[in-house]
Structure formats: structure tokens, C-alpha cells
Amino acid sequence: MSAAGTLAFLIPGDPSTPTGGYRYDRRIIHGLIGAGRSVKTERLDESFPRPTGAALVDAERCLSGIPDGTGVVVDGLAFGLLSESAARHQGRLRLIALVHHPLALETGLSPARVEALRRGESAALATARMVVATSGATADRLVGEYGVSRARIRVVAPGTDAAPLAVGSGASVPNLLCVAAVTPRKGHDILLHALAALTDRAWRLDCVGSLSRCPATSAAMQRLSEHLGLSGRVRFTGEVDESRLAALYHRADLFVLPTRFEGYGMVLTEALARGLPIVSTRVGPIPNLMPRDAGLLVEPNDPAALRAALAQVLDDPRRRAGLASGARSARAELRSWEAASADFMDVLDEVCDG
């Protein structure tokens, strides 16, 4: 695609939504525009990944209105549900699927829903000229479980913004920080049960992330916190603006992500950028993402293992300082958003100019 050609970038819902996937889309679009690409963002219905009939009709109308030969990037939150429309337009549009993580890997889905999503996403991905995965681990799953040929996959990992080093709480009560929407996949229940066994230690926890993505889970986690006697130590802030989030990172002593699955885990690199020690889970790309000397990883869905890891870091300030030193050492190696955008541009050149 020449610099003068317009790229269509289809995103379901509000592009300003503060999640890793939406942030990735925004930063890549910003980088492409900064490099001289013409990008037109098309907003699909917010009901994806459970689209209404009207949402599917609207998506078909959107694709139908895009001129022949145009490069079209579709965020995977919608693309996996658009197999019929994608099949109709694959011959005239240069479709690129952007997969943050496969839809069927979301936690809490029924077996029937998982199978339906897997079939639909496999069919949709078969229509794409290229599939962009945000991690090598996701690419491997697309090959092994979705039948996407390795030749049609390109990995474009996210970037990370430079950030000042966290100064910590400066107090005898360590600040723990978890940044994740309160949904079943993020494992807040595992974290709360782990911390319930550590009430004889000093700590407090801020859980930063949407309380509206899954209201039932949010309500259940706040009830669980109260039931476990943690409501005086655990604060669910909901979504916060960038300045407040930066302040919470700055005052944190330890970053915790008890996730059951991640397509990448951008908040972990954001924590590394601030020199924070990390306790997280051994899932997806996280083992390759996090240096061994910067944090501790445990198996998912294991409150006892998470409790033991947290106890190590809380009980031994020297251990915590050593992990923080490892995180600080990793800062210089973190990938920039400029590099991510350049890699994405290479994909566009390959698909649209090739």
C-alpha cells in the first residue's frame, strides 16, 4: 500500500476503552499515521464479541462500503464473529486479522460457546490474507488449534512507554497493585483467597480496572473481599485516568497479576518500565515476557502457590529489592511503540503492496 492509500481499521466499541487490546490499536494507528499512512478508523458495534443481529448487519454494511483493493485491519474482538462477511469480501479486500488472543480462550464460557467461537474464528481466519498476532504464544495457538498456516502469521508485539521509576509507599505497609478489568479471566478471586491467608502481614492492595465489563464478577469480587475480611485493605478503584494510574504505579511496591490467560500482558511491561517487582502466573507469553530476576511466576488457579510467592516478597525486603533491581535492569530492553508500529507497517507493505 502506498503512503497515499487509505487503510481501514475496524474496531468494535469505543477505541478509547482503557484495556490492553484497545491501547494496542490506538498506539499502532497513531504510529502509522505519524509515519505517513492514511488510516480511517471505523467503529463497529460495541456488542462484540456477542454481536447482536443488528451489529452483524452494520459490520456487513461497513465492509461493503470499503473500496476494492483496500487494506482492512479488523480487530479480533470482532473478526472472529464475521466469518460470513469476511468470506464475501475476501476476494476484493485485503483483509488482515489482528488477534490479541483467541475468543474461545476467554474464561467462564460454556463448552458449547467455546466450540462455537473456535469454529467461527477458524472460518474467519481462513479468509484473511495475513493474521497479526501480538505474541509468539498466540501465534503458536493459532497454528496448532485454529489451522492458520505459519506463513500467514506475523507477530507484532506491543511496545511500552518509558516511565519514571516507582518510589514505592515509603511506609512499613507495602502497596500492592493489580491493573486488570475485573473479569473471570483476570483471577481476582485467586488473589483475594491468597491474600486472605496473609492477613498477619502488613499490606494493602489497589485493584485498578473496569467494574462494568463484567458486572456480575465485579459484584462477586467485592462481596468476596468483604466475606474474607479484606475490605479494609483492598480497594476496587474502577477505571482511572492516566494521571491517577501513573500515580498508583509510582507509589506501588509490588505489581500482581493473577491472570488465568493473557494474549500478551502489557501491564507487566508497564510495571517493568517502572522498576516494579512482579508476581504473576505462568501462562501464555508471560514466561518469555518477564525476566526471571524481576519477579516470581506461579501456576494459574492456585491460591496456595500465589500466597507462597506473595509471602516471599512481603516477608523479605531484600528479596523484594532484588526483584526490583532485576526489573530496573530490564527497562532498557523494553520494546518501543515506534518499533511496534514499524513492524506493523512492514505487514501492510507485504499484504497491500505485495
VOFI-102646 format. One record per residue (C-alpha): x, y, z negated. Coordinates in steps of 0.5 Angstrom, whole numbers, plus 2048, in hexadecimal, padded with zeros to 3 digits. Example, Ala and Ser with C-alpha at 12.3 -4.5 7.8 and 13.67 -1.06 7.14 Angstrom:
2
8197F77F0
81B7FE7F2
This chain:
354
800800800
803807802
80380C7FD
7FD810800
7F9809800
7F48097FA
7F48047F5
7ED8027F2
7EE8007EB
7E87FD7E8
7E77FD7E0
7E17FB7DC
7DE7FF7D7
7E28057D4
7E98067D6
7EB80A7D0
7E98047CC
7EF8037C7
7F07FC7C8
7F77F97CB
7F47F77D1
7F17FE7D3
7F78017D0
7FB7FD7D5
7F67FF7DB
7F78067D9
7FE8067D9
7FF8037DF
7FA8077E3
7FE80D7E0
80580B7E2
8028097E9
7FF8107EA
8068137E8
80A80F7ED
8058127F2
80080D7F3
7F980F7F4
7F480B7EF
7ED80B7EF
7EA8087E8
7E38057E9
7E08047E3
7DC7FD7E2
7D67FC7DD
7D87FB7D6
7D47F57D5
7DA7F17D8
7DC7EB7D6
7D57EA7D5
7D27ED7DB
7CB7EF7DC
7C87EE7E3
7C87F57E4
7CF7F57E2
7D17F07E8
7CD7F47ED
7D07FA7EB
7D77F77EC
7D57F47F3
7D37FB7F5
7DA7FE7F3
7DE7F87F6
7D97F97FD
7DB8017FD
7E28007FD
7E5801804
7E87FB808
7EF7F9806
7EF7FD800
7F47FA7FA
7EF7F97F4
7F17F77ED
7EC7F47E9
7ED7F47E1
7EC7EC7DF
7E77EE7DA
7E27EF7E0
7E67EB7E6
7E47E47E3
7DD7E57E3
7DD7E87EA
7DF7E17EE
7D97E27F3
7DA7E97F4
7E27E87F5
7E07E37FA
7DC7E77FE
7E17ED7FE
7E87E97FE
7E97E9806
7E87F0806
7EB7F3800
7F27F27FD
7F07EF7F6
7F47EF7F0
7F27EC7EA
7F57EF7E3
7F57E97DE
7F67EC7D7
7F47E57D4
7EF7E07D7
7E87E17D5
7E77DA7D3
7EC7DB7CD
7E87DF7C9
7E77DD7C2
7E07DB7C0
7DD7D97C7
7D97D37C7
7DB7CD7CB
7D67CE7D1
7D87D57D1
7E07D37D1
7DF7CF7D7
7DA7D47DB
7DF7D97DA
7E57D47DC
7E17D27E3
7DF7D97E4
7E67DC7E3
7EA7D77E7
7E57D87ED
7E67E07ED
7EE7DF7EC
7EE7DB7F2
7EB7E17F6
7F17E57F4
7F77E77F8
7FB7E87F2
7FA7E77EB
7FE7EB7E6
7FF7E87DF
8017EC7D9
8057E77D6
8097E17D9
8057DC7D4
7FE7DF7D7
8017DD7DE
8037D67DC
7FC7D57D9
7F97D87E0
7FD7D37E4
7FC7CD7DF
7F57CE7DD
7F27D27E3
7F57D07E9
7F97D67EB
7FF7D57EF
8057D87EC
8067DB7F3
8007DF7F2
8027E27EB
8067E87E9
8087E97E2
8087F17E0
8097F17D8
8067F77D5
80B7FD7D3
80C8007CC
80C8087CA
81280A7C6
81080C7BF
81480E7B8
8168097B3
8118087AE
81380B7A7
80E8067A3
80A80779D
81080A799
80C806793
80C80078F
8067FE793
8077FB79A
8037FE79F
8017F87A4
7FE7FA7AB
7FA7F67B0
7F87F97B6
7F27F57BA
7EB7F57BB
7E77F17B6
7E57EB7BB
7E67E47B9
7EC7E37BD
7F07E87B9
7F07E47B3
7EE7E97AE
7EB7E37AA
7F17DF7A9
7F57E67A7
7F07E77A2
7F07E079F
7F87E079F
7F87E779B
7F27E4796
7F87E0794
7FD7E5793
7F97EA78E
7FE7E9789
8037ED78D
8027F578F
8007F6796
7FB7FA79A
7F87F97A1
7F57FD7A6
7F17F97AC
7F17FE7B2
7ED7FC7B8
7E67FD7BA
7E07FA7B6
7DB7FB7BC
7DE7F67C1
7DB7F07BC
7D77F37B7
7D57EC7B4
7DC7EB7B3
7DE7F27B0
7D87F17AB
7DA7EA7A9
7E17EC7A8
7DF7F27A4
7DB7ED7A0
7E17E879F
7E57ED79D
7E07EF797
7DF7E8796
7E67E7795
7E77ED790
7EB7F0795
7E77F6797
7EB7FB792
7F27F9796
7EF7F879D
7ED7FE7A2
7E97FD7A8
7EA8037AC
7E78027B2
7EA8057B9
7EE80B7B7
7F18117BC
7F88107BE
7FB8157B9
7F88117B3
7FA80B7B6
80180E7B6
8018107AF
7FF8097AD
8048067B0
80980B7AD
8078097A6
8078027A7
80C7FD7A4
80A7F67A8
8067F57AE
8017EF7AE
7FD7EC7B4
7FA7E57B2
7F77E47B9
7F57DE7BC
7F77DF7C3
7FA7E57C7
7FB7E67CE
8017EB7CC
8007EE7C5
8027F67C7
8017F87C0
8077F37BE
80C7F77C3
8097FE7C0
80B7FB7B9
8127F97BB
8128007BE
8118037B7
8167FE7B4
8117FA7B0
8127F37AE
80C7EF7B0
8087E97AE
8047E67B4
8027DF7B7
8067DA7BC
8017DB7C2
8017DD7C9
8077E17CB
8097E47C3
80F7DF7C2
8127E27C8
8107E97C7
8127E97BF
81A7E97BE
81B7E37B8
81E7E87B4
8197ED7B4
8137E97B1
8107E37AF
80B7DE7B3
8067D97B1
8017D57B4
7FB7D87B5
7F47D67B1
7F97D47AB
7F87D97A5
7FD7D57A1
8027D67A6
8007DD7A6
8007DE79F
8077DB79E
80A7DF7A3
8077E67A0
8097E4799
8117E379C
8107EA79F
80D7ED799
8117EA794
8187EB796
8197F3798
8207F079B
81C7EB7A0
8187F17A2
81D7F67A3
8217F07A7
81B7EF7AC
81A7F77AC
8217F77AF
8207F27B4
81A7F67B6
81E7FC7B7
8237F97BB
81E7F67C0
81C7FD7C1
8217FF7C7
81F7F87CA
8177FA7CB
8157FB7D2
8128027D4
80C8037D7
8108067DD
8137FF7DE
80C7FC7DE
8098017E3
80F8007E8
80D7F87E7
8067F97E9
8087FE7EF
80C7F87F1
8067F47F1
8027F97F5
8077F97FA
8077F27FB
8007F17FC
7FE7F77FF
8047F8804
8067F1805
